[in-house]
Amino acid sequence: MAKQPLLAQSLAADFLSRIRGLVNIAGLDPARLPRWVTAASVRLGRLPTSILVIFDDSTHRDTFHWLDAVKSDLQVFLECPEFQPVGAALLANKKRDAGLVVVSGTYGKDKRTVLDMVTERTSLFDAGIAGYHAPTALMNVFVRLAAAASAAPPELQAAMTDAMRFVPFALYVHESDIADADALWGRCRDLMLDVLQSTVASELGDHYASLPLDRPFEALRASKEKTVIVLGKGSGPELSELCVVRDYLRSKGYDAWLVMDFPDYPSMSDQEKVAHWTNAARFSVMVDRTPSGHILEYGMLMWQRNVLAVLRPKGRRSTYMIGDAHGVDVNHIKEFEFEQSPLECLDEAIQWAEMFIQLRIDFYEINYPWRQ
C-alpha cells in the first residue's frame, strides 16, 4: 500500500488541506506562518516501511514530486545517490498509541539550526528502517551532509561539505497508518495546532510577517538586499546540485531561489522572467557544468550589469562561448573553480559578490548627488 505514489500524494494533499482548515478555524494569520502552509512544493519518498513527505515553500501553487523507493531519508532530503544506511542519528518513537512527535529547529533573522551528518552511511531518523514508529515531524532545520568533516581542520570543513538542504516541514508516516487519514490526523491535530499557534505568536511569526508580499517598493528593497538567483541546467542531477547551492545560500541568510521556483506570467517570456528576477536580485550564482539555457542567460546578465559568480569544475566549462568576459571586459562577473561540489568555492564567491556590491554602493553615493 505504501508503494503507491498516488496514495502517498493523496496523504500529503490531505494533510495540507487539514492544516489549512485548522489555520482557518483557529483564525490564524497566514502571513505569520511559513509559506508552505499557503502553497507547497512537496517531495515524497518511499522508505522500506514508511513514507517521507517534505513540504517546501512554493510561490504560487501546490506541486508534487515522487522520488520512489529509497533506503535512507537523507536521499529524500538531499536528493543524493542511493546508499544503504548502517545506522541512524535520531530514533523515532516506537509506541503505537503515541501522537505526533515534532523535532523543531530555529529559523529566522540571524538564527539557523543545522544538523551536520558527518558520514554518508547513516540516516537522520531510523523511521522506515527499524519497524513501527509514531508519526514524526521535522521542522525548520538545515540538513547538511559533511563527509568526514569532523576529522578535518576547521578551515577545510566548509570545502568538504557535499550537500545541504533546508527542511521547512517533513513528515514521516509508517505504512500501517496511511490507510486511515482520519485516525492519523486525530493523532496529529492538537500538536499541529500548538505549533501553528506558537509560530504566529513568536519571533518566527514576526520574521514571516516581515517578508514583503504585495508592496512593490518594499518587495524590491528586500529583494535587492537578500535575494540571490541560482542559474544552471534545471533538469537531471544538475537540478539537485542547483537546489544544494540554493539551500546553502539560504543557510547563509539569503533568500535564494531558482528561476523555475517563480511562477510564470501569461505576458512574460522565459527570457523576460530571467531578466526580471536577476535584475531584482542582489546577485546571481551560475553553476556552469553542462550546456543548457544558462549560456544565453550569461549574456543577458553581462549586458544587464548584474553581479554574477560563475562556479565551474576545475579545468572544465560547458562551452568556450561564455566565461571570458571577466578576464578583460567586465568586472561584475567572476569565475570560481571547484573539484567536486560547487559548495567548495561558494563562500569565496559570496565574499567577492558582497565586496563588489559595496564598491558599487560607495561609488553611486559619491556620483549621484541626490543620494547624498
N, C-alpha and C positions, 0 to 999 in steps of 0.2 A: 504493500500500500504506500509506503514512504518512497517507493521507487518511481512514482508517477509525478512528472513535473507539473501537470495540471492541478493535482491535489495540493502540492506544495504552494503553487501560486495562489490557489484558492484560499489556503490557510493565511498567507501573507496579506492578501487583499481583505480578507475578513477581519484580521487583526487591526489593520489600518482603519477600516470602516468603524470598528468598535471604539478605537481610540478617539477618532474624530467625533463620534457620537458622545463619548464621555466628555470631551472638551466642550461640546455644545451644551450638554445637560448641566455641567458644572459652571457654565458661564465664564470659562477661562478665555483670556485674551490671546488669540493665536500669534499675535505679533511678539509676545513674550515667550514663545515656545520655539524649539528647533524647527527648521524649515521642512524637515521630512514629515512632520505632523500634517502639513498642508499639502505637500507634493513630494513624493518619494521616488527615488531610483533604487529599485530593490534587486539585490543579488541573492540567489538561492543556491545552496549546495547540499547534496545528499551525502551525509556521513554514513558509515555502515548501518547504524540503527537509529539515526536521528536526522532531522532537517535543521540546517542553519540558515537563518534569514537575516540579511543585513540591510537596514534601511538607511540609505544615503540621502542627503538633501537633493532635491530637484528644483529647477527654477520655474517649471510650468505644469508638469503632469506626472502621473504615476507611470513608471515603466518597470518591466520585469525581465531579468536576465538569469537563465538557468545554467549553472555550471556543472551539472550532472554529478556523478559519483566521485567523491574524494575520500582520502584516508585521514586527513588532518584538517582541522578548522583553519589553520594558517593558510592553506591553499585557497580558501574562500576569502579570507581577509586580504591576502596579499596577491592572489591570483598567480602564485608561483608554481613551478613544476611539481608534479606529484612525488610524494615520498612516503615511506612507511614510518610513522612515529614510533619511538621507543619509550615514550613517556609523556606526561602532561605537567604543565606548570601549576595549574589550578584544578581542584577536584569539585565536581558538581554535586549538589545534594541528591542522595540516593533514595530519600524517603518518598514513597508513593503517594502519601497524603499531603505532602508539602506544597505550599503555594509558590508563587513566582519568587525566584531569588535574583536580586539585581546587584551587579557589581558596577559601581558608578565612579567615574573619574572626574577631574576638574577640567573645564574648558571655558575660556573667556579671555578678557583682556589680561595679557601677560601671565596667563595661567594655563598650564598644559600637564596632563598626566600621560606619561609614555611608558608602555610596557616593553622592555627590551627582552627579546628572545635571543639568547647567545648561542644557539645551535639550531640548525635546520632539521634536527631529528626529533623534535618534540611538537606536541600540540599545545595550544593555550589551555583549553579545558579538556578533560577526559570525556566530555559528553559525546556520545556516539560511538565510543570505543571501549566503554567499561560498563556495559549493562544499563539498567534503567536509571534515569535521572529526572528530577523535577524540572519544570520549565525554568529556564535560566536566561537572564538578560545581561548584556554588557553595554555600558553607555559612556559616551564622551571620553574615549581613550584613543591614543595613538598606539598602534601595534607596530613594533619595529623589529625586523629580523637583522641581527648584527652577528653574523657568523664568526665565532671565536674572538669577538671584540673584547671580551673581558680579559683576555690574556695579552692584549696589545697595549703599547704605550698610549696614554691619553691623546697625544697629538695624532695618532694613527686611527683611533677608533671610528671617527666620523667617516674616514675614507673606506672603512671596512663594512659600512652599513650597506646591505644589499637591497632592502625594501622597507617602505613604511606606508601605512595607510591609516587614515582616521576612521574610527568606528563611532558614528553618532548613536546608533542603536542596533544591537544584534540580539536575535532571539534563537535559543536552542530549544527544540521540541522533540521529545522521544517519539518514535513512530507509533507507539501504542496509544498516544494521546491525540493523534492527529484527527482521527475519525470523528470525535465528538467536540465540535468547535464551541458549543455552549459550555460544556464542562471545563474545557481548557480556559475559556475566558473567565469563568467563575473563579478559577484559582489565581488569575492574574489581575482581575479588575481592581480590587482595593489597593494593591500596591502601585499599579499604574496610575491610579487617581492621586495617590500620595506623591508620586514622583512628579506628575504634571503640576499639581498644586504647589509643591515646594519649588519647582523651577520658576513658575510665574512669580512667586513671591521673593525670589532670591536675586543675588547679584548676576547670576547667569541669565535670568529673565531680563535684567537691565541690559545685558550685553546683546541679547537677541533684539530687544526693542530699539537699540541704538543703530541697528543695521538699516540703512535707508531703503524704503520700498517704492515710494512713488513721488518723492520730491526731487525733480531733476537736478537742481543745483547741488543739494546735499548729496545726492547719489553720485554726481560727478566728482565732488570733492573727496568723498570717501573712496571712490574708485581709484583716483589718481594717487591717493595716499597708501592704499593697501592692496589693490588688485594686481595680480600677475597672471598673464595668459601663457599657457603652455602649448607649444606647437610641435608638430611632427606627424608621423604616419599614424592615422587614427583607426587602425584595424590590426588584427592578429596580435602576436606577442608585443609588438611595438606599442599598442594601445595600453596594455598593462604597464609598460615602462613609463608612458606618459602619466598614468594615474599615480605611479610611485613618485614621480617628480612633483606632481601637483600636491600630493598629500604631504610630502616632505616640506614644501614651501608653506603649506598650512601650519605645519608644526612649528615653523619659524614665525608665525603670527601674520602671514599674508593671507589674503582672500584669493586663493589661487583657483583657476578654472581652465578646463579645456574648452576650446571654442564650441565643440559639439555639446557641451553642457548647457549652453544657452539656447533658448527657443528660436525657431525660425519665424520670420515675419513675411507675410504674403508679398509685400512690395520690396523686399530686400534680397539681393542675390547673395550667394555664398561669399563672393569677394567683398561685397559691402559689409557683410556680417563680420568678417575677419578685420576689415579696416575699422569698423566702428569700435569693436571691443579692444583691439590693440591700441587704438588712439586713446581710449578711455582708461587704459591700464597704466600703472606706474612703470612697469617694464614687462618684457616678454622673454620667455626661455624657449629655445628651439632645440629639440633632440634630432640631430642630423645623422641618423644611422642608415636609413633606407630611403630611396627615392619615393616621393609622394607629392601631394599638393603643396606641401610646405616650401617646395622650390619656388613656386610663384609667390607664396607669402613672404619669403625672404626679400624679394624685390619690392613688394608693397611696403614692408616695414622700413626698408632702406630709404625709399623716397618720402615716406611719411615722417622720417626723422625719429622713429620710435627707438627707445633703448632696447637692445636685443642682445642676449647672451646665447651663443651657439655652442652646444655641447656635442662633441664628436668622439668616436672611438679613436684612440691614438693611431696616427698614421693612415687613417681612412676617412672618407667622406662619401656622401651619397652621390655627388656629382661635382665636377670641376666648374660647373656653370654658376655655382654660388660659393660664397665664402672667402672671396679675396678682397672684398670692398674694404674691410677693416685694415688691410695691410698698408694702404696708401690714401684712399679716397675719403673715408668716413671714420669718425671716432665714436659714434654711438652704437657700433656693433663690435663685439669682441668674441673671439673663439677660445674655447676651453676644451682640453682633451682628457679622456678617461680611459682606463684599462678595460674594466668590465661593466661598471654601473655609472650612469650619469651623476649619481649622488656623490661620487668620489670628488668631483670638481664643482658641485653646486654651491657650496659655501663660498668658494672663491668667486664664482660668478655673481652671487648675491652681493658680496662685498664690493666688487667692481661696479655693479649697477647702481648701488646706493651712493658710492663715491661720485660717479658720473652725474647722477641726478642732482647731488648737492652742488657740483660745479655749475650746472645749468641754473639752479636757483640763485646762486651768488651772482652769476653773470646777468640774468634777467633783472634782478633787483637793482643793479647798477645802471643797466642800459635802457630800462623802461622807467622813466622818471615818475610816472603816475603811480607806480607800485611802491615808491618810497613814501 
